[in-house]
Amino acid sequence: MEFIPYALPLIEDEEIKAVIDTLHSNWLSKGPKTVEFEKQFKEYVQSEHALGLNSCTAGLHIAQLAAGIGQGDEVITTPYTFVASANTIIHTGATPVFVDIDPVTMNIDPKKIEEKITEKTKAIIPVHFAGYPCDMDPIMELAKKHNLIVIEDAAHAVYTKYKGKMIGSIGDFTCFSFYATKNLVTGEGGMVTTHNEEWADKMRVMSLHGMSKAAWNRYSDKGTWYYEVEYPGFKYNMTDMQAALGLVQLSKLESMQKRREEIAQKYNEAFSQIDGLTIPFSNEENVHAWHLYVLRLKENGFTIDRAQFIEELKEKKVGTSVHFIPVPMQPYYKQLGYKVEDYPNALAAFNGAISLPLYPKMTDEQVNHVIAAVSELAQTFKK
Ligand SMILES: *Cc1c(COP(=O)(O)O)cnc(C)c1O
């Protein structure tokens, strides 16, 4: 058995042809393909507006800026996320305020949010961890009660549904990632959706140097050389090469997701039988996008720790990753005074978490190999 990486994209002839066609079209930067991808994506997630970007991180940044967040404000998020969720709060000049996770879903615990709301709180950034949705009803209620903006970090949540509603249709803003390891890939790329036209227009301007609307077509026969800068914006736009990939990926998302679900199901069946392991939470009420399969080793379940378990898996040719190192553990955040001990559920989750390989390209043989490897190690190192 060859080494099984923990994540791989599914790029087929159709994607390759789409990118080559784009190269022949001479539109390399933002152009008609980006506009088409935005249109199809907003219809897919049932939002009024969508803006293609070069990353989810860019989306998180300009969504906060469009909502008027800045110096002196506080923004609530989860410590159990990729650093981009918190870094972008810092970029606006605001202060991240972490709220510990629910130990079962590993998402921000809505019951713990209100006690962290102050006069300075402006927004909540919930992160749909691994593709399982946050409990959005109480979060939206709290936001309404305290006049807060909700910006969803949906980097894992293309395809996720919360109580029948698409992620992308619920909060004030939703930010998606099409990074190379995500469920829908464009290499690098992202999309931000919103129902609010004013915010959508603001973000469009911010994402392209602050240049006035529709500046992207200034080199075509429909464009004009004249533009005005209304704001010192960023260079955050998507390109047509990325959009060409994204359009093909979106058209096959359903079938890719079916395969993810199939694999997750097989893992669940196998690992729920083994003492010392906790399988990821999922239920009938919500649609899980299965971006990640995060298996957890119970505390004191084994004679080896998580780091050693990962080394043993590597020996058996199984690639893994860890999602996530809690943000307050990072040197930059420690130096700001954050302490991971203040978020015991996030710390406990981190100590046991192993992300197993999960992607549509995996063969049944590879899936069975991962199951055999984990089962064998669990047996060998049982306490
Ligand atoms: C991947 C990821 C991001 C960043 O996405 P980019 O498109 O790489 O900017 C943000 N938040 C979470 C939770 C992620 O996993």
Residues whose N, C-alpha, C, O or C-beta is under 5 A from the ligand:
A	BS01	LIG	S55 C56 T57 T81 F82 A84 S85 D153 A155 S177 F178 Y179 G189 G190
